[in-house]
């Protein structure tokens, strides 16, 4: 939380007066040592973001396109050298009073950890080249294919956690969030024996999203000044959307549960005080309504009118509740000054993970059936094309002679 927001909250709660808030802000602007612009959407933050994207693109191009030229030893050396340079730059930026730029430099140094881990593992023979040649098929062995990526993600998460103990910079949680999302996917992919279809992947994403949501809620409950849980909530929301898309495509009989899922997302936005879940609920609701309009009520002219009346009814009901039952609205909003509280706590947030674990065998069986049906249809199409009669056209001279009177 920024200082201005904290002071404004103090004014709202009656802890300090408005004049005291103005005096404290003036004291901070006069006596502070930071010369960096305040956070927010301004030219400085946009420049930081563009610079970070350029750096990431440069490293992606260097390590993907020039992998064979550098070799494993060269990549390990380059990663360590760049990590050292980024840490030195971070130290200088911190001394000069630029905390956001200092945090970005540390984040770039953390990004070198998975590259160094991959190069070290290949040089040490942990990931032998002949074993890595078996990767890339439908059935991917855990070692070394999945295990190598797990080691890289763990290295990035460990480096980020070490950096977070010294640097109060929320984006450093991004490597931890990414590792928390994809490591369960690797484990599920190694566990299943039916390949990686929509059924298995959808439940695996739901498992990852539930674990991330529980972790974000736990961090939120212990938050002090820096919002470390923000990126964990973003990761949970992304995983939830991917899981919803996979389940929506694979399980046609479950599509009518999209409405309750959207309502749960809206409730999560209220209780957790995160707008990202409001966006998730809006996307789920729009996808469900689009499906209803395109398939279920495609020839029903009254469906748009029903939707319009329903939307107006929701708005009117919300206004009526605020006027008649302000205490109920305040209770639903929850106590703003304290940490967020979700009904059921961590156990309720982990319930989707338990459901995903129980449904993984069913998703694996459904993926197997889908592949068998697709293979059968392909054989039928190939057989019909093989036995179809070929049409021969008569030569041009014969056709002309036949058409003469």
Buried (B, 14 or more C-beta within 10 A) or exposed (E): EEEBEEBBBBBEEEEBEEEEBEEBBEEEEEEEEEEBBEEEEEEBBEEBEEEBEEBEEEBEEBBEEEBEEBBBEEBBBBBBEBBEBBBEBBEEBBEEEBBBBBBBBBBBBBBBBBBBBBBBBBBEEBBEEEBEEEBEEEEBEBEBBBBBBBBBBBBBBBBBBEBBEEBEBBBBBBBBBBBBBBBBBBBBBBEBEBBBBBBBBBBBBBBBBBBBBBBBBBBBBEBEEBBBBBBBBBBBBBBBBBBBBBBBEBBEEEBEBBBEBBEBBBBBBBBBBBEBBBBBBBBBBEBBBEBBBEEEBEEEEEBEEEBEEEEEEEEEEEEEEEEEEEEEEEEEEBEEEEEBBBEEEEEEBBEBBEBBBEBBEEBBEBBBEBBEEEEEEEEEEEEEEEEEEEEEEEEEEEEEEEEEE
